Amino acid sequence: MGIATFGLNAVDWEERVDLARLRAQRLARLKSALDGSSVGALLSFDFHNIRYMTATHIGTWAMDKLIRFALLPRGGEPVLWDFGSAARHHQLYDPWLDYRTATDVAEPARGTSGARAGISVLRGAFHPDAGIADDVAAKIYAELERYGLHREPIGVDLIEMPVLTALRAKGLEVVDGQQVFLEARRIKTADEISLLTTAASMVDAAYDELYGALRPGMRENEAVGLVSKVLYDLGSEQVEGVNAISGERCSPHPHVYSDRLIRPGDPAFFDILHSFMGYRTCYYRTFAVGSASRAQVEAYRRCRAYMDQAIALVKPGATTADIVSVWPAAQEFGFADEEAAFALQYGHGVGLSIWEKPIFSRLVSLDHPETLEEGMVFALETYWPASDGWGAARIEEELVVTSDGCEVITKFPAEELLVAGRRYHTTGGPLPLQRDSQSHLNTAPAIPGDAA
């Protein structure tokens, strides 16, 4: 039985995502990772780590501001300092943040929230003499001192220089805590997998709309708008990005959309990144528009072969080195080295953010392999340039590692190159106009060494 895809809403007549369990299991995993580390507490300014720790969210506008922060002391509960009235909202509506505080160690005091008003330096916008960084450091130090952890190293994920300086001035040893957070987030819970699968199913729908709309004269930015509307209408929390690349922009891959007009015969590939209840997608598909050249068909077939070979190896106990070993070296597709070709033949964990653990790349994985485990969720992406010098193919699949292999949760068809917008006539008569009459081109010659 495959991974279930539920509706987008909570209901009383079917067991779906259990949000209370999601919050509890995430915090338990983070506490376990903290207990197994060398630090006494974890301090987070990273939006995604704060959400994992505290199950709070104040809008996507805040993701790059580094204005809110949260602390998890060893043996204690999270304390969150949040922006303006957001802290008051947490106190009223986030009961899971109610617990006894460090000042109530002897006697539990229910109804005391771990959410407090607090603000960091607004990426330097506050006047340096206003003492905001010192105030942040004082808040953190006071909590650590209550738990007797002020002489222990404190692990931090992201931090601004004034705050780092202020913490060190208090005598705190500040070390890298990001690895502790990422270790906790490496294996997904059942509820996280359900949310990731739902997020991918929303992109399935967006690709179906995009495939039906692609035509010569459409601009790349129009495709971005169409995809964004579909996702937001379905309930997306954030469309983090839509990478829309067409024609000669495919090789080299610029990783950003433009206002280019799509033309007949163009290759076009897209990467859709969005968030559903915090859980993200990273999901490439490639189309030809109107028609497909033999060079494009061959590029797609090779790109698909590298993907299929990688997926076949995914199972518990396999390593990232096993996966990348079947991918081509950078020099085989026109790059000087693996750094120059980074993220073209690539893989990365997907969760509350993209590019979590594990990472798959010939740049690092052959020398520093990571072992795959049941419950990991990651994306594998392959790329191949066309022999015409300007086209290319890009495919990405998201996978869940199961007990005996893996399951692909990105479902929009990608086994063969799809041609969108086929409205033209050939000597054989008119091609059908129906959207569901997809042209599956599979006439390319075999890849060397491929048992076609």
N, C-alpha and C positions, 0 to 999 in steps of 0.2 A: 504494500500500500504506500502510495506516494505522500508527500507533504501536503496537508490540506490547505486549501485557499478559502478563507472565510469571507463573509461580507465585511463591509467597512465599519459597521456599527456594532455596539454591544447589544446583546439580546438576552432575555431571561430563559429562552427555550432551547438554547444550544450553547455548549461549552466552547468558548473561543479563547481569545487572549485574556488571561487573568492578570489584570494590571497590578493588583496588590501583590500577587506572587512575583511578577516581573520586578517590582521595586525591591522586594525583600531579597530575591535571589541575586540581583545585581549588587546590592550593598554587601551581602554575605560574601560574594566572590572578591569584592574589593578588600574587605576586612581580612580575608584569608591571604590575599596577596601581600597586604601590609604586614601581617604577622610573619610571613615567610621572608620578608625583606630585612635590610639592615637599617631602615629608617624608623624613627619614632612616631612620625606623623606624615600625612600627605597634605600638601597645600596646592589647590588648583585654581588657576585663572582661566583654564581652557573650558570653553562653553560645553563641550561634549563630555568631558570628565566630570564637570559639575552636575550635568544632567544624570550621568550614570550613578554618581554618589548620592544625590539629593532628590532626584526625580522632580526637578523644577525647570521651568522654561519661561522666559519673559519676552520671547519674540526673536525672530531671526536677525533683526536689526542690531542686536547686541553681540552677535557672534565674534566680531573682530575687535571689540572695544576694550577687552581686558578690564572691565569696570567692576565686575562682581567676583567674589572669591569664596572658597569653601575649604574647610579644614577637617580632616579625619584623624583624630588622635588614636594611637594604639590603645585598645581597650575602651574606647569611647564611641560617641555617636557624632555624625556630621554637624558642623556649625557652618551656617551660610550667612554671608554678609551680602545683601542684595541692594539693587538700585532703587532709590526713592521709595515710593509706596508699594513696590513689589514685595518688600519684606512684610508689610502689613497684610497684604493679600495672602502670602504663604501662611502667616499666623492664623488667619481666619479659615483658609480652605485647604491647607495641606496637613492633615492630621498626622501623617506618618512622620512629620518632623517634630512631633511632641515626644519628649522624653525627659528624663532627669538630666540636668546639666552637671558639669563638673563641680559646680558649687553646691550641688545637692547630692554628693556622693553618699553621704550617710543616710539620707532619707529621700526616696524617689518623690518627685513633684510632677505629677501629670498636669498637662495643660501648659507647660513651659515649652515654647517653641524654640527650635534651634535656628530659626530664621531671624536675622537682625538687620537693621539698617546699617549700611556701610558702603563706602565708595573708594575706588582706587584712583589713580592719578589722571584718568581720562587721556591716556596715551600722551601725557605731557602737557595737556591743555591747561591744567591747573598751574598757577604760579608756583615755581619751585620752592618759594619761601612760605607757602601756605601750610606746610607741614603735613600734607595729606599722606605722603609715603611713610613718615614717622608714625602717623596715626594707625595706618595699616599694620605696621610692624608691632606696635604696642598691643593691638587687638590680638594678633597671632601669639605674641609672647605670653600674654596673660593666660590664654587657654592652655598653652604648653606647660606653663608653670603650674597651673592647677592640677595637671595630670602628672607632674614630675618629669616632663619630657623636654624641658628647655635645654638640657645638656645633651640631648640626643640629636643626630642629624635629622633634618627635615627635608623631605623629598618634594620638589616643586616641578610642575610640568612646563609652564610658560611664565615668564616674569619680565617686568620692565626694570630697567637699570636703577631708577630711584628707589623702587621697593626692595630690590636685591641689596642695594647699599644700606638701606635702613634696617633690614633684617640682620645683616652682618654686623652693623653697629650695635645691635642688641646682644651680640655674642652668639648668634645662632649659626650653626654650620649648615649651609644650604647646598644640597646635592641634587642630582638628577632623579626626579620621581616619575618621569614619564614612562619608564620601563615597567614600573609597578602597576600603573594604570593600564597599560597595554597588555600586560600579562593577565590581569583580571578580565579584560574584555576579549581575550583571544578565543575562548570557547563560548559559544552562544547558548543561552537557555532555550527551552522549547518555545517560550513566548517571543523571544527575540527572533527566532527563526520564522515564526508565523508572521511577524511584522515585516521582516525582510522579504518574505514571499509575497505578501500583499503589496508591498511597495513595487516589486518587480511586475506583478500582474497589472498594476496601473500603467506601467511603461509599455506592457504588451498592447494595451488599448491605444496609447499615444502613437505607437508605431503603426498600428492599423489605420488610424486616421491620417497619419503622415504619408503612408504608402498610397492611399487613395487620392491624396491631394497633390503629390509631386507631379510636376509637369514643367516643360520648358517655359521660361518667363517667371517662374517663382523665384524669389530671392531667398538666400540663406536665412536672413533675419525673419522672413515671413514664416519659414519652417520652425524657427525657434518660438515665435509667437503662437503658432498653432499647437505645438507640443505643450507649451506652458499652459494654455487655456484648458486643454484636455485634462492635464494633471490637476490644476487648481479646481476645476469643476468636479473632479472625482474626490477631492479632499486632501490634496497634497499640502503639507505644511510649508514646504519651500521647494521651489525649483532652483536648485543650486547652480545648475548650468546646463545648457544644451550646446554641444559642440557640433556645428553644422559646417561640413567641408565638402566642396564640390569642384569638379573639373580639374584644372591644372593646379589648384590649391591642395590637392590630395597628396602630392609628392614634391617637396617634403611637406609633412603634416604640420600645419601652423598652430593647432590646438586652440583656435579661436574662430568664431563665425564672422562673416562679413555681410555686405549687401550685394554680393555677387549674384548676377542673374544665372540661373541654371539653364543649360542649353541642351538640345537634343544630343543623345549619345554620351552625356556626362556621367561619370561615376559620382556618387554622393554618399558620404558616410556620416553618421551621427552618433554622438554619445549623450545619453540622457541621464542626468544626475538630479535626483530629487529626494525629498524626505517625507516619509509617512510616519507620524508619531515619533519622529526623531530618527527613524531607520532609513538608510539610504540605498540608492542604486548607483551602479556604474555599468552601462549597458550599451555597447556599440552594435550598430547594424549598417550594412552597406547595400546600396541599390544602384542599378543603372537606370537612367531616365530616358525613356523612349526606345532605346536600343542599347545593345552591349557589344563592344568590340571583342574580337578574339583575345586581344591582350588583356582586357579587363576580366574576361571569363577565366583566363589562365591564372591571373593574379588572385582572383577570388578562390579558385580551387586550391591553390597552394596555401593560402591563408587558412582555409577551412581544414586542410589536412593537418597543419601544425596544431590547430585547436583540437581536432579529434584525437590526435596522438597524445596530447597532454591530458585530456579528460580520461582517456583509457587507463592512465597510470594513477589516477587519484583514488586513494584508499587510506585507511589508517595504517600508519607505519611507513608509508612512502615519504619521501622528503622533497623539499623544494628543489634540491639538486637533481633529483630524478626527473622532475617536470621540465626544468629548463634545459636539460641535456638533449631533449628532442627538438628544441627550437634552434633556428639558425644563428650562427655567430654574426656579429655586427657586420663584418667584412663581406659576408655573403649577400647582403642587400644594400651595400653601398655606403657604409659608415666606417670610420677609421677605427673605432673601438666601442666597447660596451657603454661607456659613459656618453658618447656621442649618439648612440642609438637607444638610450635609456627610455623606458616606458612604451616602446613599440612592441617588443615581445616581453610581456610583463604580467604580473599577477599581484594581487593585494587583498588583504582582508577587507570586509565590508561590514559596517555596523552602525553605530551612532555617527561615525564619520567614515569617509573613504580613506584608503591607504592605512588600514590597521594591520596588525600581524595576521598571517605571515606575509612576507614579501617574496615574490618570485622574480628573479632577474639574473641573467648571466653575469651582471656586474658584481653580485655579492653571493648568490646562492650556491655556486659550485664550491666556494671556499668556506662558506658559513651556512650550511644547510639547516633547515628547520623541519622537524618531524610533523607530519599531518596527523590530526586527531579527530575523532568523531565529534561533531558539533561545531567544527570550524565552518565559517561561511566566507568565501572569497570569490573574487572575479579573476578570470584568466582572459587576457587580450592578446590577439595576434595581428600582425600587419604584414602586407607584402606589396611592394611597388610593382606596377605594370611595366612590361617591356617597352611600352610606347614613351616612357620617360616622364609622364605627367599623371597618369591614373594610379590608383592604389586601392587595396581592399583592407578593411578593418573589421574585425569580429570580436565580440566580447560576450562571454557567458558567465553567469554567477552560479556557483555550486555550493551545495551543502554536503559535507563529508558525513557519510552514513557508516553503519557498523561494518559493512562489507564493500563499500565503494563510494559512490557519490550520486547526488541527484541534481540535475540542472533545473534551476527555478526561473530562468529567462526563457520564455516560451515562444516569442515571435519567430516565425520560420527563418532559418538561416543555413539550412543544409546546402542549399544551392543559391546562386545569385538570382535575386528577383528583379525583374524589369518593371518599373512603374511607368504609368502614363503611356501605354502603348496604344496609339491612335492612328498609326500610319498604315498604308497599304503596301503590299509587296506584289510581285508577279503572281503569287499564289492566291491573291484575293485579300479582302480586308481582314485584318486581325480583329478578334472580338473585343468589344468595348467594356464588357463587364469587369468590375473590380476584382471579382474572385477568379478570373481567368488569368492567373499568374503565369508568367513565362519562366519556366525552370530551365536554365541553360546549363547543360552538363556535357558539352561536346568537346571540351578541351582535351588535348593530348595528355597522357599520363605524366605525372611528376616522376622524374628519375627516381627509381627505387620504390615507387608506389605501386602496390599490387592493385591496379585499377580493374 
